[in-house]
Amino acid sequence: MERCSDRALLAVLAEREPVEMASLATALEAHPVTIDQRCYELQSDGHVCQVSGGVYEITDAGRAYLESLQE
């Protein structure tokens, strides 16, 4: 997977949070740099937050965004 979708990334976070970036990359079959970039963008939008170095979790706004993507 060259570029992971927001829906897929947020779904993994919602299911397993908090999740290390390497585990996200493995789960989504994506390069860790790709995951890091997507998490950074989603964090900028308020959908995820970094709880420690390379560990992310979904926010309430991210859960609402995930629901909108599933409709």
N, C-alpha and C positions, 0 to 999 in steps of 0.2 A: 504494500500500500504506500504509494508515494506521498500522499497527503491525507492525514486522517480527518474525518469529518467531526464537526463540533458535536453532533449527536452521538457518535460512537465514543468519543472521549468523555463526554459528560455522563453517558450511560455507565461507563466503567467506574468513574468516580462516584456516581450515585450508589452503585452496587457495592463497592469495596472501600470506600474512603476511610482514612486518608491513604493515598497511594504514592509510592515512589515513582519518579519519572521512568526509571529503567523498567519497572513492572508495567507501567502504562505502555511503553514502547513494545514490550513483549506481547502484551494482550492485544494491542492494535496492529501488530506486525508492521511497525513503523520505526524509522530511525530515531534515536533519542533526541537529536537536534530538532527534528520535525515536531516531536512532542513538546519539547521545551519552547519552541516558537509559538505553537498553538496555545499552550498554557499561559504564556506571557500575554498573548492577545486576549485570551478569555479572562485573564486576571485584570487587564486594562478595562475590560467591559463590565467587570464586577461579577462574572459568572463562576470563577474559581478563586481560591486564595492559596498562597504558598504558606504552609504551616511551619516548615523548616526547610533547610537546603535540599531542594529537589523533591520535596514531598508536598502534594497538592490535595485539596479537598474542594468539593462543590459547595457553592453558597446557596442561599435561598433564592437569589435572583437566577442562579444557574439552574436550579431545579425548575423554576418557572419557564426559563428559556428552553430547557429540555422538553418540557411538556408541550410547548408551542411547536417544537420541531417534530414531535410525534403525531401531531394532528393532521 
